[in-house]
Amino acid sequence: MSARKRPVTTYLLLPFSIIYLAVTGIRNLMFDWGILPSKEYNLPVISVGNITVGGTGKTPHVEYLVELLRSDYKLACLSRGYRRKTRQFIIADGQSTTRMIGDEPMQYKHKFPDMTVAVDRRRTNGIEQLLRLSPPIDVILLDDAFQHRYVNPGKSILLMEYNRLITDDLLLPAGRLRESVRAKKRADIILVTKSPRRLKPLAMRSIAKKVGLDLRQHLFFTTIEYQEIQPVFNDLAGKEMAFFRERKAPVVLLTGIANPRPMRTFARRISTRLHEIRFPDHHHYSEKDLQKIQAKAEETGHPDTLVLTTEKDAMKLREMEIPEALKQKLYYVPIRMVFMDEGQEKEFNQIILNYVRSNQRNNILHQGSDHHSA
């Protein structure tokens, strides 16, 4: 975003951004100088996160890593469990709810039931708890942990959105950055997410130049791919998008995410008769909310109205007592992350796989034993 396009309020907030810069800068220096401890662990730890307020597509990128590694390694995903109603370390199981562990961890557990999913607001404690499990964990994925510097991961992945590059942004509250753009130096891999499908190599090179990489850093471009819609409640027979298109059914778009614009664009592919109900990010639904949703669906006056939501919101809706008529209308759209080309995908996969293979606990302990003997 160019300076002349910024609203006047941005400049009024700049003094507060300078204060924020000072506070976050001092904190980072304390970690850099070793005044605050940053702990390393003797197994592969991969962090995925951002320094931007709002959605950068973190969840599908974590899921991509799970798909890449889960056939060969015992994985654990550790999250803070944002906006959960509990505070302690919890390992997700069949009795877990979004209020207990958060919506994103719940989505991971639902999609990958064999993976260990845990939450802890203190990541060092969470990792140490996971290390006690038997059989032992091979790889830990840290969800939304780029700024959590008490852990020094073996591989750190920083996400930034194509339409909101961190190099074009400002610190809070004038902009959306949670710390200085200089924080990117901590990343081993930088992913430019939500890129246009037809992004040209010249544009990629221009962004790479703007971001400015160290020799050890890698830059990749990814995009989000929407899948066929699915009923929120698995026991119901689902209908495909074509069914709703053929009947010119209205769509009630229901979101509790940071940036619903891409979902809005997707919903318009199904119907131009779009009605929207928007809640804040990580919203916990109430009975009053359900009444509002049902009323909006009924107002359309169409028997096949589709109530479309995100996969993250579906996790919370499944836990509620929902009238049968509304249940039948509730669908979500799964999304997945894809690289812009096959070459980028192969290179990224190789970096991750090489790191994990070289840093297995047995390898590290064996190397340490050899070093000690010498």
C-alpha positions as CSV (number, residue, x, y, z in Angstrom):
1,M,0.0,0.0,0.0
2,S,1.5,3.3,-1.0
3,A,1.8,6.2,1.5
4,R,-0.6,8.5,-0.4
5,K,-3.4,5.9,-0.2
6,R,-3.2,5.6,3.5
7,P,-6.0,7.3,5.5
8,V,-5.3,10.3,7.7
9,T,-5.9,8.2,10.8
10,T,-2.8,6.1,9.9
11,Y,-0.6,9.2,10.4
12,L,-2.3,10.1,13.7
13,L,-1.5,6.6,15.0
14,L,2.1,6.6,14.0
15,P,3.4,7.9,17.4
16,F,1.8,4.9,19.1
17,S,3.4,2.6,16.5
18,I,6.8,4.1,17.4
19,I,6.1,3.2,21.1
20,Y,5.1,-0.3,20.0
21,L,8.3,-0.6,18.0
22,A,10.4,0.3,21.0
23,V,8.7,-2.2,23.3
24,T,8.8,-5.1,20.8
25,G,12.4,-4.1,19.8
26,I,13.6,-4.3,23.4
27,R,12.0,-7.7,23.9
28,N,13.7,-9.1,20.8
29,L,17.1,-7.7,21.8
30,M,16.7,-9.4,25.1
31,F,16.3,-12.7,23.3
32,D,19.1,-11.9,20.8
33,W,21.5,-11.1,23.7
34,G,20.5,-14.1,25.7
35,I,19.0,-12.1,28.6
36,L,15.7,-13.9,28.0
37,P,16.2,-17.7,27.4
38,S,15.3,-19.4,24.1
39,K,15.3,-23.2,24.4
40,E,16.3,-25.7,21.7
41,Y,15.2,-29.4,21.7
42,N,16.8,-32.6,20.5
43,L,14.1,-33.5,17.9
44,P,12.8,-31.7,14.8
45,V,10.7,-28.7,15.8
46,I,9.0,-26.7,12.9
47,S,7.4,-23.4,13.7
48,V,4.7,-21.9,11.4
49,G,3.5,-18.3,12.0
50,N,3.3,-14.7,11.0
51,I,3.8,-11.2,12.3
52,T,0.6,-9.8,10.9
53,V,-2.8,-9.4,12.5
54,G,-5.4,-11.2,10.5
55,G,-5.5,-14.4,8.5
56,T,-2.5,-15.4,6.3
57,G,-3.7,-18.9,5.7
58,K,-1.7,-20.5,8.5
59,T,-4.0,-23.5,9.1
60,P,-3.9,-25.0,5.6
61,H,-0.1,-24.6,5.6
62,V,0.2,-26.6,8.9
63,E,-2.1,-29.2,7.4
64,Y,0.2,-29.4,4.3
65,L,3.2,-30.2,6.6
66,V,1.1,-32.9,8.4
67,E,0.3,-34.5,5.0
68,L,3.9,-34.4,4.0
69,L,5.3,-36.0,7.2
70,R,2.6,-38.2,8.8
71,S,3.2,-41.4,6.8
72,D,6.8,-41.6,8.1
73,Y,6.8,-39.9,11.4
74,K,4.8,-39.7,14.6
75,L,3.7,-36.1,14.7
76,A,2.5,-33.7,17.4
77,C,1.0,-30.3,16.7
78,L,1.3,-27.8,19.6
79,S,-0.8,-24.7,19.7
80,R,-1.6,-22.0,22.1
81,G,-5.3,-22.7,21.6
82,Y,-6.4,-19.1,20.9
83,R,-9.6,-18.1,22.7
84,R,-10.2,-21.4,24.4
85,K,-11.8,-21.3,27.9
86,T,-9.1,-23.4,29.6
87,R,-5.5,-22.5,30.5
88,Q,-3.6,-25.7,31.2
89,F,-1.8,-28.2,29.0
90,I,-4.3,-30.4,27.2
91,I,-3.9,-33.3,24.7
92,A,-6.9,-33.4,22.5
93,D,-9.1,-36.6,22.5
94,G,-12.6,-37.7,21.6
95,Q,-14.1,-35.6,24.4
96,S,-12.4,-32.4,23.5
97,T,-14.4,-29.3,22.3
98,T,-13.4,-26.0,20.7
99,R,-14.0,-24.3,24.1
100,M,-11.4,-26.6,25.7
101,I,-8.7,-26.5,23.0
102,G,-9.7,-23.8,20.4
103,D,-11.1,-24.1,16.9
104,E,-7.9,-24.6,14.9
105,P,-6.5,-27.4,17.1
106,M,-10.0,-29.0,17.0
107,Q,-9.8,-28.9,13.2
108,Y,-6.4,-30.6,13.2
109,K,-7.7,-33.3,15.4
110,H,-10.8,-33.8,13.4
111,K,-8.9,-34.0,10.1
112,F,-5.9,-36.1,11.5
113,P,-7.3,-38.2,14.4
114,D,-4.1,-40.2,14.7
115,M,-1.9,-37.1,15.2
116,T,-1.2,-35.9,18.7
117,V,-2.7,-32.4,19.1
118,A,-1.9,-30.4,22.2
119,V,-2.5,-26.9,23.5
120,D,-0.4,-24.9,26.1
121,R,0.0,-21.2,26.4
122,R,3.6,-21.9,27.5
123,R,5.2,-23.6,24.5
124,T,8.3,-24.8,26.4
125,N,6.1,-26.6,28.9
126,G,4.0,-28.1,26.1
127,I,7.0,-29.4,24.3
128,E,8.4,-30.9,27.5
129,Q,5.1,-32.6,28.2
130,L,5.1,-34.1,24.7
131,L,8.6,-35.4,25.1
132,R,7.4,-37.6,27.9
133,L,4.9,-39.4,25.8
134,S,5.3,-43.1,24.8
135,P,5.7,-44.0,22.0
136,P,7.9,-41.0,21.5
137,I,7.1,-38.1,19.2
138,D,9.3,-37.7,16.1
139,V,8.4,-34.2,15.0
140,I,6.7,-31.3,16.7
141,L,4.8,-28.7,14.6
142,L,4.4,-25.4,16.4
143,D,1.2,-23.6,15.3
144,D,1.3,-19.8,15.3
145,A,4.6,-19.6,17.1
146,F,6.8,-17.3,15.1
147,Q,6.8,-14.7,17.8
148,H,7.1,-17.1,20.6
149,R,10.8,-16.8,21.1
150,Y,11.1,-18.9,24.3
151,V,11.4,-21.8,21.9
152,N,14.1,-21.7,19.2
153,P,12.7,-24.0,16.5
154,G,15.0,-26.0,14.1
155,K,13.0,-24.6,11.1
156,S,11.0,-21.4,11.2
157,I,8.4,-20.7,8.5
158,L,7.0,-17.1,8.2
159,L,3.8,-16.5,6.3
160,M,2.9,-13.2,4.6
161,E,-0.2,-12.5,2.5
162,Y,0.4,-11.5,-1.2
163,N,-2.0,-8.6,-0.9
164,R,-0.5,-7.4,2.4
165,L,3.3,-7.9,2.2
166,I,5.0,-7.1,5.5
167,T,7.4,-4.8,3.6
168,D,4.5,-2.6,2.7
169,D,2.9,-2.5,6.1
170,L,3.3,-0.6,9.4
171,L,3.4,-1.6,13.0
172,L,0.3,-1.6,15.2
173,P,-1.9,0.4,15.6
174,A,-1.1,2.3,12.4
175,G,-0.7,-0.9,10.5
176,R,-1.1,-4.6,11.0
177,L,2.4,-5.7,12.0
178,R,2.9,-7.2,15.5
179,E,6.6,-6.5,15.3
180,S,9.1,-4.9,13.0
181,V,9.6,-6.2,9.5
182,R,13.2,-6.9,10.5
183,A,11.8,-10.0,12.3
184,K,11.8,-11.8,9.0
185,K,15.5,-12.4,9.5
186,R,14.6,-15.2,12.0
187,A,12.7,-17.2,9.3
188,D,14.4,-20.0,7.4
189,I,11.5,-20.1,4.9
190,I,9.2,-17.3,3.9
191,L,5.9,-18.2,2.1
192,V,3.9,-15.6,0.2
193,T,0.4,-16.9,0.7
194,K,-2.9,-16.4,-1.1
195,S,-1.1,-15.5,-4.3
196,P,-3.0,-15.2,-7.6
197,R,-3.1,-18.4,-9.5
198,R,-1.6,-16.8,-12.6
199,L,1.2,-15.0,-10.9
200,K,4.0,-14.4,-13.4
201,P,7.7,-15.2,-12.7
202,L,8.6,-11.5,-13.2
203,A,6.1,-10.6,-10.3
204,M,7.7,-13.3,-8.1
205,R,11.2,-11.9,-8.7
206,S,9.9,-8.4,-7.9
207,I,8.5,-9.5,-4.6
208,A,11.6,-11.5,-3.8
209,K,13.7,-8.3,-4.3
210,K,11.4,-6.3,-2.2
211,V,11.4,-8.9,0.7
212,G,15.2,-9.1,0.6
213,L,16.4,-12.6,1.5
214,D,19.6,-13.7,3.4
215,L,21.6,-16.4,1.7
216,R,20.3,-19.1,3.9
217,Q,16.6,-18.1,3.4
218,H,14.1,-19.6,0.9
219,L,11.1,-17.8,-0.6
220,F,8.1,-19.7,-2.0
221,F,4.6,-18.7,-3.3
222,T,1.4,-20.5,-2.4
223,T,-2.2,-20.1,-3.1
224,I,-5.5,-21.4,-1.6
225,E,-7.6,-23.9,-3.5
226,Y,-11.2,-24.4,-2.6
227,Q,-12.6,-27.9,-2.6
228,E,-16.2,-29.3,-3.1
229,I,-18.5,-28.2,-0.3
230,Q,-19.3,-30.6,2.5
231,P,-22.2,-30.9,5.0
232,V,-21.2,-29.6,8.5
233,F,-22.8,-32.7,10.0
234,N,-21.2,-35.8,8.6
235,D,-24.2,-38.0,9.1
236,L,-26.2,-36.0,6.5
237,A,-26.2,-36.8,2.8
238,G,-24.5,-33.9,1.1
239,K,-25.2,-32.1,-2.2
240,E,-22.6,-30.7,-4.6
241,M,-22.3,-27.1,-5.6
242,A,-23.9,-27.9,-8.9
243,F,-27.2,-28.7,-7.1
244,F,-27.4,-25.2,-5.7
245,R,-26.3,-23.5,-8.9
246,E,-29.0,-25.3,-10.9
247,R,-31.7,-24.2,-8.5
248,K,-30.4,-20.6,-8.3
249,A,-30.4,-21.0,-4.6
250,P,-29.4,-18.1,-2.4
251,V,-26.2,-18.4,-0.2
252,V,-26.1,-17.2,3.3
253,L,-22.4,-16.8,4.0
254,L,-21.5,-17.3,7.7
255,T,-18.0,-16.4,8.8
256,G,-16.1,-16.0,12.1
257,I,-12.7,-15.4,10.5
258,A,-10.3,-12.4,10.2
259,N,-10.7,-11.9,6.4
260,P,-13.9,-13.2,4.8
261,R,-13.3,-11.6,1.4
262,P,-11.9,-14.8,-0.3
263,M,-14.8,-16.8,1.0
264,R,-17.2,-14.1,-0.3
265,T,-15.6,-14.5,-3.8
266,F,-16.0,-18.2,-3.6
267,A,-19.6,-18.0,-2.5
268,R,-20.4,-15.9,-5.6
269,R,-19.3,-18.8,-7.8
270,I,-22.3,-20.6,-6.4
271,S,-24.9,-17.8,-6.4
272,T,-25.1,-14.1,-7.0
273,R,-27.9,-14.0,-4.4
274,L,-25.5,-13.6,-1.5
275,H,-26.4,-12.7,2.1
276,E,-23.7,-12.4,4.7
277,I,-23.5,-12.9,8.5
278,R,-20.1,-11.9,9.8
279,F,-18.8,-12.5,13.3
280,P,-15.3,-11.7,14.8
281,D,-12.4,-14.1,14.3
282,H,-12.6,-17.2,16.5
283,H,-16.2,-16.4,17.5
284,H,-18.0,-18.8,19.8
285,Y,-21.6,-19.2,18.6
286,S,-24.6,-18.8,20.9
287,E,-28.2,-19.8,20.7
288,K,-29.0,-16.2,19.7
289,D,-26.6,-16.4,16.8
290,L,-28.3,-19.6,15.6
291,Q,-31.7,-17.9,15.7
292,K,-30.2,-15.0,13.6
293,I,-28.8,-17.5,11.1
294,Q,-32.0,-19.4,10.8
295,A,-34.0,-16.2,10.4
296,K,-31.7,-15.1,7.6
297,A,-32.1,-18.4,5.8
298,E,-35.8,-18.3,6.0
299,E,-36.0,-14.7,4.8
300,T,-34.6,-15.7,1.4
301,G,-37.8,-17.6,0.7
302,H,-36.0,-20.4,-1.2
303,P,-36.4,-24.0,-0.1
304,D,-32.8,-24.9,-1.1
305,T,-31.0,-22.0,0.5
306,L,-27.4,-22.8,1.3
307,V,-25.8,-21.7,4.6
308,L,-22.1,-21.8,3.8
309,T,-19.4,-21.5,6.4
310,T,-15.6,-22.1,6.9
311,E,-14.1,-25.4,8.1
312,K,-13.0,-23.6,11.3
313,D,-16.5,-22.4,12.0
314,A,-17.9,-25.8,11.3
315,M,-15.9,-27.2,14.2
316,K,-17.9,-25.0,16.6
317,L,-21.3,-25.5,15.0
318,R,-21.0,-29.3,15.2
319,E,-21.0,-29.0,19.0
320,M,-24.3,-27.1,19.2
321,E,-27.9,-28.3,19.3
322,I,-29.1,-27.1,15.9
323,P,-32.7,-27.4,14.5
324,E,-33.0,-30.1,11.9
325,A,-34.1,-27.7,9.2
326,L,-31.0,-25.5,9.6
327,K,-28.7,-28.6,9.9
328,Q,-29.8,-29.6,6.4
329,K,-28.7,-26.3,5.0
330,L,-25.3,-26.0,6.8
331,Y,-22.3,-26.7,4.6
332,Y,-18.6,-25.8,4.8
333,V,-15.9,-25.5,2.2
334,P,-12.6,-27.3,2.8
335,I,-9.5,-25.5,1.6
336,R,-6.0,-26.6,0.9
337,M,-2.7,-24.9,0.2
338,V,-0.9,-25.5,-3.1
339,F,2.4,-24.2,-4.4
340,M,2.5,-22.1,-7.6
341,D,4.4,-24.7,-9.5
342,E,5.8,-28.2,-9.1
343,G,9.4,-27.0,-8.9
344,Q,8.6,-24.9,-5.8
345,E,6.7,-27.7,-4.2
346,K,9.6,-30.2,-4.7
347,E,12.2,-27.8,-3.3
348,F,10.1,-27.0,-0.2
349,N,9.4,-30.6,0.5
350,Q,13.0,-31.5,0.1
351,I,14.1,-28.8,2.6
352,I,11.6,-30.0,5.2
353,L,12.3,-33.7,4.7
354,N,16.1,-33.2,4.8
355,Y,15.8,-31.2,8.0
356,V,13.6,-33.8,9.7
357,R,15.8,-36.8,8.6
358,S,19.0,-35.1,9.8
359,N,17.6,-34.1,13.2
360,Q,15.8,-37.2,14.4
361,R,16.4,-37.8,18.1
362,N,18.4,-41.0,17.5
363,N,20.7,-39.2,15.1
364,I,21.3,-36.3,17.5
365,L,21.9,-38.6,20.5
366,H,24.2,-40.7,18.4
367,Q,26.2,-37.7,17.3
368,G,26.4,-36.4,20.8
369,S,27.6,-39.7,22.0
370,D,30.3,-39.9,19.3
371,H,31.4,-36.3,20.1
372,H,31.6,-37.1,23.8
373,S,33.7,-40.3,23.2
374,A,36.1,-38.3,21.0
